[in-house]
Amino acid sequence: MASLETAQEQYAPKPSDAGRSYWRWHKDDFFPEPSFASWGAYRSALAATPARLRDRFTGRSTDAIELGALRRRSENEMRRCLTWWDLTWFGFGSVIGAGIFVLTGQEAHDHAGPAIVLSYVVSGLSAMLSVFCYTEFAVEIPVAGGSFAYLRVELGDVAAFIAAANLILESIIGTAAVARSWTSYLASLINKPSSALRIHTSLAEGYNELDPVAVVVIAVTATMAILSAKGTSRINWVASAVHVVVILFVIVFGFIHAKPSNLTPFMPYGVPGVFRAAAIVYFAYGGFDNIATMAEETKNPSRDIPLGLLGSMSVITVIYCLMALVLSMMQPYTAIDRSAAYSVAFSNVGMHWAQYVVALGALKGMTTVMLVGALGQARYTTHIARSHIIPPVFALVHPKTGTPVNANILIAICSACIAFFSSLDVLASLLSISTLFIFMMMATALLVRRYYVRGVTTRTHAMRFVVFLLVIIASSAGIAASWGAAPDRWEGYVVLVPAWVLGTLGIQLMVPTARAPKVWGVPLVPWLPSLSIATNLFLMGSLGSQAFVRFGVCTAIMLIYYVLVGLHATYDVAHDEDEGIEYTDNTAADAAGEKATVKTADVEKARAGDAGR
């Protein structure tokens, strides 16, 4: 018998071979799996696709494997150098800047009017529900993979891949969106039109303004993130402190020049406009998941992560609502500038000099969003590469910097290519639907973690849980669809809302809890995770059909990649007989009251075998 601590110590990342360079470009560094050894092997792998898909659907990871075996594949360890203070300021730096300075004016003008403050309340409450779910997982599985690692443990390989693909998509599109907005605010700072620093071409609308400035900004922030996580944290402290001063200036002087009459009409586009705007501005809260990816570099995750995540997001929600209210009261919603709303608003009330303060603060805010984003996104990518869903060369941690240099470079190059061509209008709704989808999956995974443990949950209780969970998801999707199709009709809600309540109540009363959180847990389970599923699906339903078309196309492309590449790579890793890994299945330990040690190639093989039995 081996204790969990012993198993995790066994899996501690080992120093890379001193004789081998970090920079590797051989084919085997990108595709080391047997399925890609030759064209013949690849054809054989493709022929076995149906069987391999069945295997991967039953594959599951465990906490111990995510904490140990996968981390070892980075060869060098990320340095534990962050505290709750770092995480709190990372929260400010990662979240404040992009949404409030970029999307508030756009959504107030186009969809919500002065009721944009209600949009921030709705999206803020939904975000806090997701923050609770992330916090519990990050405390118990403190690795760089964030939601990808959590879903891999609870929902399996295929669900984790869908999350991984959307996470990478979100990282690339989010960075590109903020970088282009950075260019707009820089133009405002030097008294130029928002698109003055872009190169105008005859390409299709939405792709006709080339942005070299955005490319430079992405390159600079990625380089800073590569050099040092702690050094990036210090830079973020300073920049975020300056940003807080600017925010206080906006709130105080904004209310001084506020006119209550500008709040009329308060809801010019009706309730549907409020929820449509809420789904878009949800992007403003999306950066908090970057904090969870830094758990691997946090000194005391069980204390620092709840303080950093919950503390920063609570304050940020209040700040967002106040700033949205200020903007709406400073001028009529029809006069709000869609690109640089706050700078133009102060200029319109006679404080022409204030627009430079606001523009400078916005630039600092968006810079820290990109800086912290570069840290978090690279860590997502690193853990995804550890599973071999993408080439494992991107999982390597540099021995000198202690950072995932290859992953940083990958995200930076892809983001720069998007930012050079695409406008925020094209990107915003696709980014929001991707974020909402992942958060919905996270809430589902938390319910699975609490109420289903293989070997503990009886077949009867498992069937009940699945039925009630499907009722929750179906009724939540139905509510969203009813709202999107006919928001003024109430007949559907009479059936769907009680169905959601019964589904949640059924889990609480008829399915026993299979696992309790070890350190910190989400309160009021299953109600808060169930409400998170409902709110995220509802906000998804508030987005336009075009967002779903783009999301569907991107998802289809992702699944094609998985069937052609990711599936076979992860299958080979799970069934590599040459790598005998001893792991502790902490799920079984919870069930039997002891830690069991199992020999296997990887956790997926063991869990798939359990499913077969």
C-alpha positions as CSV (number, residue, x, y, z in Angstrom):
1,M,0.0,0.0,0.0
2,A,1.2,3.4,-0.8
3,S,-0.2,6.7,0.5
4,L,-1.5,9.4,-1.7
5,E,1.4,11.6,-0.6
6,T,3.9,8.9,-1.6
7,A,2.3,8.6,-5.0
8,Q,2.3,12.3,-5.6
9,E,5.9,12.5,-4.5
10,Q,6.7,9.7,-7.0
11,Y,5.2,11.8,-9.7
12,A,7.0,15.0,-8.9
13,P,8.4,16.5,-12.2
14,K,11.9,15.4,-12.9
15,P,14.6,17.6,-14.3
16,S,15.1,17.3,-18.0
17,D,18.0,15.6,-19.5
18,A,20.9,18.0,-19.2
19,G,22.3,16.9,-22.6
20,R,19.1,17.7,-24.4
21,S,18.0,21.2,-25.5
22,Y,14.7,22.6,-24.6
23,W,14.2,23.6,-28.3
24,R,13.1,20.5,-30.1
25,W,11.9,20.3,-33.7
26,H,12.0,16.6,-34.5
27,K,8.9,14.9,-35.7
28,D,8.9,12.6,-32.6
29,D,8.8,15.6,-30.3
30,F,5.4,16.6,-31.8
31,F,4.0,13.1,-32.6
32,P,5.8,10.5,-30.4
33,E,2.8,8.1,-30.3
34,P,2.9,4.8,-32.2
35,S,-0.1,5.7,-34.3
36,F,2.0,8.3,-36.0
37,A,5.1,6.3,-36.5
38,S,4.4,5.7,-40.2
39,W,1.6,6.2,-42.7
40,G,0.8,2.5,-42.3
41,A,0.4,2.8,-38.6
42,Y,-1.7,5.9,-39.0
43,R,-4.0,4.1,-41.5
44,S,-4.4,1.3,-39.0
45,A,-5.2,3.8,-36.3
46,L,-7.9,5.4,-38.4
47,A,-9.4,2.0,-39.1
48,A,-9.8,1.5,-35.4
49,T,-11.4,4.8,-34.8
50,P,-14.9,3.5,-33.6
51,A,-13.3,1.2,-31.0
52,R,-11.0,3.9,-29.8
53,L,-13.8,6.4,-29.5
54,R,-15.7,3.9,-27.3
55,D,-12.5,3.5,-25.2
56,R,-12.1,7.2,-24.8
57,F,-15.7,7.8,-23.8
58,T,-15.1,5.5,-20.8
59,G,-11.7,6.9,-20.0
60,R,-11.3,8.8,-16.7
61,S,-8.4,10.4,-14.9
62,T,-8.0,10.8,-11.2
63,D,-6.8,13.6,-8.9
64,A,-3.6,11.8,-8.3
65,I,-2.7,11.4,-11.9
66,E,-3.4,15.0,-12.8
67,L,-1.3,16.1,-9.8
68,G,1.5,13.7,-10.6
69,A,1.9,11.7,-13.8
70,L,0.8,14.4,-16.1
71,R,2.9,17.1,-14.5
72,R,6.0,14.9,-14.9
73,R,5.6,15.1,-18.7
74,S,6.7,18.8,-18.5
75,E,10.1,17.5,-17.4
76,N,10.7,20.6,-15.3
77,E,8.6,22.0,-12.5
78,M,6.8,25.3,-12.4
79,R,8.0,27.3,-9.4
80,R,5.7,27.7,-6.4
81,C,6.1,31.4,-5.9
82,L,2.6,32.9,-5.7
83,T,0.5,33.8,-2.7
84,W,-3.1,34.9,-2.2
85,W,-1.9,38.5,-2.6
86,D,-0.6,37.7,-6.1
87,L,-3.8,35.8,-7.0
88,T,-6.0,38.7,-5.9
89,W,-4.2,41.2,-8.0
90,F,-4.0,38.7,-10.8
91,G,-7.8,38.7,-10.5
92,F,-8.0,42.5,-10.9
93,G,-5.5,42.4,-13.7
94,S,-7.1,39.6,-15.6
95,V,-10.7,40.7,-15.4
96,I,-10.9,44.5,-15.2
97,G,-10.1,46.2,-18.5
98,A,-11.4,44.2,-21.4
99,G,-15.1,44.1,-20.7
100,I,-15.8,47.3,-18.9
101,F,-13.8,49.5,-21.2
102,V,-14.5,47.6,-24.5
103,L,-17.9,46.1,-24.4
104,T,-19.9,48.4,-22.0
105,G,-20.3,51.2,-24.6
106,Q,-21.0,48.8,-27.4
107,E,-23.8,46.9,-25.6
108,A,-25.3,49.9,-23.9
109,H,-25.6,51.6,-27.3
110,D,-26.8,48.5,-29.3
111,H,-28.8,46.3,-26.9
112,A,-29.4,47.4,-23.3
113,G,-29.4,51.1,-23.1
114,P,-29.1,52.4,-19.5
115,A,-30.2,48.9,-18.3
116,I,-26.6,47.8,-19.1
117,V,-26.1,47.9,-15.3
118,L,-28.7,45.1,-15.0
119,S,-26.8,43.2,-17.6
120,Y,-23.7,43.3,-15.5
121,V,-25.7,42.3,-12.4
122,V,-27.1,39.2,-14.2
123,S,-23.7,38.2,-15.7
124,G,-22.0,38.9,-12.4
125,L,-24.2,36.6,-10.5
126,S,-23.8,33.9,-13.0
127,A,-20.0,34.4,-13.0
128,M,-19.9,34.1,-9.2
129,L,-21.7,30.7,-9.4
130,S,-19.0,29.5,-11.7
131,V,-16.3,31.0,-9.4
132,F,-17.6,28.8,-6.6
133,C,-17.3,25.7,-8.8
134,Y,-13.8,26.6,-10.0
135,T,-12.6,27.3,-6.4
136,E,-13.6,23.9,-5.1
137,F,-11.9,22.1,-8.0
138,A,-8.7,24.3,-7.9
139,V,-8.3,23.6,-4.2
140,E,-8.6,19.8,-4.6
141,I,-6.7,19.5,-8.0
142,P,-4.2,22.4,-8.0
143,V,-2.7,21.9,-11.4
144,A,-2.1,24.2,-14.4
145,G,-4.9,22.6,-16.5
146,G,-7.8,24.4,-14.8
147,S,-11.2,23.3,-16.2
148,F,-9.6,20.9,-18.7
149,A,-8.1,18.8,-15.8
150,Y,-11.3,19.0,-13.7
151,L,-13.5,17.8,-16.6
152,R,-11.0,15.1,-17.5
153,V,-11.4,13.7,-14.0
154,E,-15.2,13.9,-13.8
155,L,-16.6,13.7,-17.3
156,G,-13.9,11.9,-19.2
157,D,-11.6,12.3,-22.2
158,V,-14.0,13.4,-24.9
159,A,-15.7,16.0,-22.7
160,A,-12.3,17.3,-21.7
161,F,-11.3,17.6,-25.3
162,I,-14.3,19.7,-26.1
163,A,-13.3,21.9,-23.2
164,A,-9.7,22.0,-24.3
165,A,-10.6,23.0,-27.8
166,N,-12.9,25.8,-26.6
167,L,-10.3,26.9,-24.0
168,I,-7.6,27.3,-26.7
169,L,-10.2,29.0,-29.0
170,E,-11.2,31.3,-26.1
171,S,-7.5,32.1,-25.4
172,I,-6.7,33.0,-29.0
173,I,-9.9,35.0,-29.7
174,G,-9.9,36.8,-26.3
175,T,-6.3,37.9,-26.6
176,A,-6.9,39.1,-30.2
177,A,-10.1,41.0,-29.1
178,V,-8.3,42.9,-26.3
179,A,-5.3,43.6,-28.4
180,R,-7.4,45.3,-31.1
181,S,-9.2,47.4,-28.5
182,W,-5.8,48.4,-27.1
183,T,-5.1,50.0,-30.5
184,S,-8.4,51.9,-30.4
185,Y,-7.6,53.4,-27.0
186,L,-4.1,54.3,-28.0
187,A,-5.6,56.2,-30.9
188,S,-8.0,58.0,-28.6
189,L,-5.1,58.9,-26.3
190,I,-3.3,60.7,-29.2
191,N,-6.5,62.5,-30.4
192,K,-7.0,60.2,-33.4
193,P,-10.1,58.3,-34.6
194,S,-10.3,54.8,-33.1
195,S,-9.3,53.1,-36.4
196,A,-6.6,55.6,-37.3
197,L,-3.7,53.3,-36.4
198,R,-5.0,50.5,-38.5
199,I,-4.3,49.8,-42.2
200,H,-7.4,50.0,-44.2
201,T,-7.8,47.5,-47.1
202,S,-10.4,46.3,-49.5
203,L,-10.9,43.0,-47.8
204,A,-14.4,41.9,-46.6
205,E,-16.2,43.9,-43.9
206,G,-15.0,43.0,-40.5
207,Y,-11.6,41.9,-41.8
208,N,-10.6,45.0,-43.7
209,E,-8.7,46.9,-41.0
210,L,-5.3,45.4,-40.4
211,D,-3.8,46.0,-37.0
212,P,0.0,45.8,-36.6
213,V,-0.1,47.6,-33.3
214,A,-2.1,44.7,-31.8
215,V,0.5,42.2,-33.0
216,V,3.3,44.2,-31.2
217,V,1.3,44.4,-28.0
218,I,0.7,40.6,-28.0
219,A,4.4,39.9,-28.6
220,V,5.5,42.2,-25.7
221,T,3.0,40.8,-23.1
222,A,3.8,37.2,-24.2
223,T,7.6,37.9,-23.7
224,M,7.0,39.3,-20.2
225,A,5.0,36.2,-19.3
226,I,7.7,33.9,-20.6
227,L,10.4,35.5,-18.5
228,S,9.0,34.9,-15.0
229,A,5.6,34.3,-13.3
230,K,6.7,36.2,-10.1
231,G,8.1,39.0,-12.1
232,T,4.9,39.3,-14.1
233,S,3.0,39.4,-10.8
234,R,5.1,42.4,-9.7
235,I,4.4,44.2,-12.9
236,N,0.7,43.4,-12.5
237,W,0.7,44.8,-9.0
238,V,1.9,48.2,-10.1
239,A,-0.2,48.4,-13.3
240,S,-3.4,47.2,-11.4
241,A,-2.8,49.7,-8.6
242,V,-2.7,52.5,-11.2
243,H,-5.7,51.1,-12.8
244,V,-7.7,51.1,-9.5
245,V,-6.9,54.8,-9.1
246,V,-8.2,55.5,-12.6
247,I,-11.4,53.5,-11.8
248,L,-12.0,55.5,-8.7
249,F,-11.5,58.7,-10.8
250,V,-14.1,57.5,-13.3
251,I,-16.7,56.6,-10.6
252,V,-16.3,59.7,-8.5
253,F,-16.1,62.3,-11.3
254,G,-18.6,60.4,-13.4
255,F,-21.2,60.7,-10.7
256,I,-20.4,64.4,-10.3
257,H,-21.4,64.9,-14.0
258,A,-24.2,62.4,-13.9
259,K,-27.7,63.3,-15.0
260,P,-30.5,61.0,-13.8
261,S,-32.6,62.0,-16.8
262,N,-30.2,60.1,-19.0
263,L,-31.5,56.9,-17.4
264,T,-34.8,57.4,-19.3
265,P,-35.8,55.3,-21.1
266,F,-34.2,52.8,-18.9
267,M,-34.9,49.7,-20.9
268,P,-35.3,50.9,-24.6
269,Y,-34.7,47.4,-26.1
270,G,-36.8,45.6,-23.5
271,V,-35.8,42.7,-21.2
272,P,-34.5,40.6,-24.2
273,G,-31.9,43.4,-24.8
274,V,-30.8,43.2,-21.2
275,F,-30.1,39.5,-21.4
276,R,-28.5,39.7,-24.8
277,A,-26.1,42.3,-23.5
278,A,-25.5,40.2,-20.4
279,A,-24.4,37.3,-22.6
280,I,-21.9,39.5,-24.4
281,V,-20.5,41.3,-21.3
282,Y,-20.1,38.0,-19.6
283,F,-16.7,38.1,-21.4
284,A,-15.8,40.8,-18.9
285,Y,-15.8,38.2,-16.1
286,G,-14.1,35.4,-18.1
287,G,-10.6,36.1,-17.0
288,F,-11.1,34.7,-13.5
289,D,-10.5,31.1,-14.8
290,N,-6.9,32.2,-15.4
291,I,-6.4,32.3,-11.7
292,A,-7.3,28.6,-11.3
293,T,-4.6,27.7,-13.8
294,M,-2.0,29.2,-11.5
295,A,-2.8,26.7,-8.7
296,E,0.3,24.7,-9.6
297,E,2.5,27.7,-8.8
298,T,0.6,28.7,-5.6
299,K,2.4,28.1,-2.3
300,N,-0.7,27.2,-0.3
301,P,-3.6,26.4,-2.7
302,S,-6.2,25.5,-0.1
303,R,-5.9,29.0,1.5
304,D,-4.7,31.2,-1.3
305,I,-7.1,30.2,-4.1
306,P,-10.4,30.9,-2.2
307,L,-9.1,34.2,-1.0
308,G,-7.7,35.2,-4.4
309,L,-10.7,34.1,-6.5
310,L,-13.7,34.9,-4.4
311,G,-12.2,38.1,-2.9
312,S,-11.2,39.6,-6.2
313,M,-14.4,38.6,-8.1
314,S,-16.7,40.0,-5.4
315,V,-15.1,43.4,-5.6
316,I,-14.9,43.3,-9.4
317,T,-18.7,42.7,-9.7
318,V,-19.4,45.8,-7.6
319,I,-17.0,47.9,-9.6
320,Y,-18.5,46.8,-12.9
321,C,-22.0,47.7,-11.9
322,L,-20.9,51.1,-10.7
323,M,-18.9,51.9,-13.8
324,A,-21.8,50.8,-16.1
325,L,-24.2,53.0,-14.1
326,V,-21.8,56.0,-14.4
327,L,-21.5,55.7,-18.1
328,S,-25.3,55.5,-18.6
329,M,-25.9,58.6,-16.4
330,M,-23.2,60.8,-18.1
331,Q,-24.9,60.8,-21.5
332,P,-27.9,59.4,-23.4
333,Y,-27.3,55.8,-24.5
334,T,-27.7,56.9,-28.1
335,A,-24.7,59.2,-27.8
336,I,-22.4,56.6,-26.2
337,D,-19.3,55.9,-28.4
338,R,-19.1,52.2,-29.2
339,S,-15.2,52.0,-29.3
340,A,-13.9,54.3,-26.6
341,A,-17.0,55.0,-24.5
342,Y,-15.5,56.4,-21.3
343,S,-13.0,58.7,-22.9
344,V,-15.6,60.2,-25.2
345,A,-18.1,60.5,-22.3
346,F,-15.8,62.7,-20.3
347,S,-14.9,64.8,-23.3
348,N,-18.7,65.4,-23.9
349,V,-19.2,66.8,-20.4
350,G,-16.4,69.3,-20.8
351,M,-13.6,67.4,-19.1
352,H,-11.5,67.1,-22.2
353,W,-8.3,66.4,-20.3
354,A,-10.0,63.5,-18.4
355,Q,-10.3,61.5,-21.6
356,Y,-6.5,61.1,-21.5
357,V,-6.6,59.8,-18.0
358,V,-9.4,57.3,-18.9
359,A,-7.7,56.2,-22.1
360,L,-4.4,55.7,-20.2
361,G,-6.2,53.7,-17.5
362,A,-7.9,51.6,-20.1
363,L,-4.6,50.9,-21.8
364,K,-3.1,49.8,-18.5
365,G,-6.2,47.7,-17.8
366,M,-6.1,46.0,-21.1
367,T,-2.4,45.5,-20.9
368,T,-2.7,43.6,-17.6
369,V,-5.6,41.6,-19.0
370,M,-3.3,40.4,-21.8
371,L,-0.4,39.9,-19.4
372,V,-2.3,37.8,-16.9
373,G,-4.1,36.1,-19.8
374,A,-0.7,35.1,-21.3
375,L,0.2,33.4,-18.1
376,G,-3.1,31.5,-17.7
377,Q,-3.6,30.6,-21.3
378,A,-0.2,29.1,-21.6
379,R,-0.8,27.0,-18.5
380,Y,-4.1,25.7,-19.9
381,T,-2.2,24.8,-23.1
382,T,0.6,23.2,-21.2
383,H,-1.7,20.8,-19.3
384,I,-3.7,20.0,-22.5
385,A,-0.4,19.1,-24.2
386,R,0.6,16.9,-21.2
387,S,-2.4,14.7,-22.2
388,H,-1.1,14.6,-25.8
389,I,-4.4,16.1,-27.2
390,I,-2.0,18.6,-28.8
391,P,1.7,17.8,-29.4
392,P,3.5,17.2,-26.1
393,V,6.3,19.6,-27.1
394,F,4.0,22.4,-25.9
395,A,3.9,20.8,-22.4
396,L,7.6,21.4,-21.8
397,V,8.5,23.8,-19.0
398,H,11.8,25.7,-19.5
399,P,14.4,24.7,-17.0
400,K,15.7,28.3,-16.4
401,T,12.5,30.4,-16.4
402,G,10.2,27.7,-14.9
403,T,7.5,28.8,-17.4
404,P,5.9,27.0,-20.4
405,V,7.7,28.9,-23.2
406,N,6.5,26.8,-26.1
407,A,2.9,27.1,-25.0
408,N,3.2,30.9,-24.7
409,I,4.7,31.2,-28.1
410,L,1.9,29.0,-29.6
411,I,-0.9,31.1,-28.2
412,A,0.8,34.4,-29.0
413,I,1.4,33.5,-32.7
414,C,-2.2,32.4,-33.2
415,S,-3.6,35.4,-31.4
416,A,-1.5,37.8,-33.4
417,C,-2.7,36.3,-36.7
418,I,-6.4,36.8,-35.6
419,A,-5.8,40.3,-34.2
420,F,-4.1,41.4,-37.3
421,F,-7.2,40.8,-39.4
422,S,-10.4,40.6,-37.3
423,S,-12.6,43.1,-35.5
424,L,-14.1,42.8,-32.0
425,D,-17.7,42.8,-33.5
426,V,-16.9,39.6,-35.3
427,L,-15.3,37.9,-32.3
428,A,-17.3,38.9,-29.2
429,S,-20.3,36.7,-29.4
430,L,-18.2,33.6,-30.4
431,L,-16.0,34.2,-27.3
432,S,-19.0,34.5,-25.0
433,I,-20.7,31.4,-26.1
434,S,-17.4,29.4,-25.8
435,T,-17.0,30.7,-22.2
436,L,-20.6,30.0,-21.2
437,F,-20.4,26.5,-22.6
438,I,-17.3,25.7,-20.5
439,F,-18.8,27.1,-17.3
440,M,-21.9,25.1,-17.9
441,M,-19.8,21.9,-18.2
442,M,-17.9,22.9,-15.0
443,A,-21.1,23.1,-13.0
444,T,-22.2,19.7,-14.4
445,A,-18.8,18.2,-13.4
446,L,-19.1,19.5,-9.9
447,L,-22.5,17.7,-9.5
448,V,-20.9,14.5,-10.9
449,R,-18.0,14.9,-8.4
450,R,-20.3,15.2,-5.4
451,Y,-22.9,12.5,-6.3
452,Y,-21.1,9.9,-8.4
453,V,-18.0,7.9,-7.4
454,R,-17.3,4.6,-9.2
455,G,-17.4,1.8,-6.7
456,V,-19.3,3.8,-4.1
457,T,-22.5,5.0,-5.9
458,T,-24.9,2.1,-6.4
459,R,-26.3,1.4,-9.9
460,T,-29.8,2.6,-8.7
461,H,-28.5,5.8,-7.3
462,A,-26.4,6.4,-10.5
463,M,-29.4,6.0,-12.7
464,R,-31.4,8.4,-10.6
465,F,-28.6,10.9,-10.7
466,V,-28.3,10.7,-14.5
467,V,-32.1,11.1,-15.0
468,F,-32.3,14.1,-12.6
469,L,-29.2,15.7,-14.2
470,L,-30.7,15.3,-17.7
471,V,-33.9,16.9,-16.4
472,I,-31.9,19.9,-15.1
473,I,-30.0,20.3,-18.4
474,A,-33.0,19.8,-20.6
475,S,-35.3,22.1,-18.6
476,S,-32.6,24.8,-18.5
477,A,-32.1,24.5,-22.3
478,G,-35.8,24.6,-22.8
479,I,-36.1,27.8,-20.7
480,A,-33.4,29.4,-22.8
481,A,-35.0,28.3,-26.0
482,S,-38.4,29.6,-24.9
483,W,-36.9,32.9,-24.0
484,G,-35.1,33.2,-27.3
485,A,-38.2,32.2,-29.4
486,A,-40.9,34.1,-27.6
487,P,-39.8,36.0,-24.5
488,D,-43.4,37.4,-23.9
489,R,-45.0,33.9,-23.8
490,W,-45.2,32.4,-20.3
491,E,-46.7,29.0,-21.0
492,G,-43.4,27.2,-21.4
493,Y,-42.0,28.5,-18.1
494,V,-45.0,27.0,-16.2
495,V,-43.7,23.6,-17.2
496,L,-39.9,24.1,-17.5
497,V,-39.2,26.0,-14.3
498,P,-40.9,23.4,-12.0
499,A,-39.1,20.7,-14.0
500,W,-35.8,22.3,-13.1
501,V,-36.8,22.6,-9.5
502,L,-37.9,18.9,-9.4
503,G,-34.7,17.8,-11.0
504,T,-32.5,19.6,-8.5
505,L,-34.7,18.6,-5.6
506,G,-34.6,15.0,-6.8
507,I,-30.8,14.9,-6.6
508,Q,-30.9,16.4,-3.1
509,L,-33.5,14.0,-1.7
510,M,-33.0,10.8,-3.7
511,V,-29.3,10.6,-4.4
512,P,-26.9,10.3,-1.5
513,T,-23.7,12.4,-1.5
514,A,-20.8,10.2,-2.6
515,R,-17.9,12.5,-1.9
516,A,-17.4,15.5,0.4
517,P,-14.9,18.2,-0.3
518,K,-11.7,17.8,1.6
519,V,-10.9,21.4,2.3
520,W,-13.3,24.0,0.7
521,G,-16.6,23.2,-0.9
522,V,-19.4,25.0,-2.8
523,P,-22.3,25.7,-0.4
524,L,-25.9,24.7,-1.1
525,V,-25.1,21.8,-3.4
526,P,-26.9,20.8,-5.6
527,W,-28.8,24.1,-5.9
528,L,-25.9,26.5,-6.7
529,P,-24.3,24.2,-9.4
530,S,-27.8,23.5,-10.9
531,L,-28.5,27.3,-11.0
532,S,-25.1,27.8,-12.7
533,I,-26.1,25.3,-15.4
534,A,-29.4,27.2,-15.9
535,T,-28.0,30.7,-16.0
536,N,-25.2,29.8,-18.3
537,L,-27.5,28.0,-20.7
538,F,-30.0,30.9,-20.5
539,L,-27.3,33.4,-21.4
540,M,-26.2,31.2,-24.3
541,G,-29.8,31.3,-25.5
542,S,-29.8,35.1,-25.3
543,L,-27.1,35.2,-28.0
544,G,-28.0,35.6,-31.6
545,S,-28.3,32.7,-34.1
546,Q,-25.1,33.8,-35.8
547,A,-23.1,33.1,-32.7
548,F,-24.4,29.5,-32.6
549,V,-23.6,29.1,-36.3
550,R,-20.0,30.2,-35.7
551,F,-19.8,28.0,-32.6
552,G,-21.2,25.0,-34.5
553,V,-18.7,25.4,-37.3
554,C,-15.8,25.8,-34.9
555,T,-16.9,22.8,-32.9
556,A,-17.2,20.6,-36.0
557,I,-13.6,21.6,-37.0
558,M,-12.4,20.7,-33.5
559,L,-14.1,17.3,-33.6
560,I,-12.5,16.6,-37.0
561,Y,-9.1,17.3,-35.5
562,Y,-10.0,15.0,-32.5
563,V,-11.0,12.1,-34.7
564,L,-7.9,12.5,-37.0
565,V,-5.3,13.3,-34.4
566,G,-6.2,13.8,-30.7
567,L,-8.1,10.6,-30.3
568,H,-5.2,8.4,-31.5
569,A,-2.6,10.3,-29.5
570,T,-4.5,10.0,-26.2
571,Y,-5.4,6.4,-26.9
572,D,-1.8,5.5,-27.4
573,V,-0.7,7.2,-24.2
574,A,-3.4,5.5,-22.3
575,H,-2.4,2.1,-23.6
576,D,1.4,2.4,-23.8
577,E,2.4,-0.9,-22.2
578,D,6.0,0.2,-22.0
579,E,5.3,2.9,-19.4
580,G,4.3,1.2,-16.1
581,I,3.0,4.0,-13.9
582,E,2.1,3.3,-10.3
583,Y,-0.8,5.6,-9.2
584,T,-3.0,5.9,-6.3
585,D,-6.7,5.9,-7.1
586,N,-8.0,8.3,-4.6
587,T,-11.6,7.6,-5.6
588,A,-11.2,4.0,-4.5
589,A,-9.5,5.2,-1.4
590,D,-12.4,7.4,-0.5
591,A,-14.7,4.4,-1.0
592,A,-12.7,1.8,1.0
593,G,-11.1,4.1,3.5
594,E,-7.6,3.3,2.3
595,K,-5.2,4.3,-0.5
596,A,-4.8,1.6,-3.2
597,T,-1.9,1.4,-5.5
598,V,-2.4,0.2,-9.0
599,K,0.0,-0.6,-11.8
600,T,-1.0,0.7,-15.2
601,A,0.1,2.6,-18.3
602,D,-2.1,5.6,-17.4
603,V,-5.2,6.3,-15.5
604,E,-7.4,6.2,-18.6
605,K,-6.6,2.5,-19.2
606,A,-7.5,1.6,-15.6
607,R,-10.8,3.5,-15.7
608,A,-11.6,2.1,-19.1
609,G,-10.9,-1.3,-17.8
610,D,-13.2,-0.7,-14.8
611,A,-16.0,0.3,-17.2
612,G,-15.5,-2.8,-19.2
613,R,-15.8,-5.0,-16.1
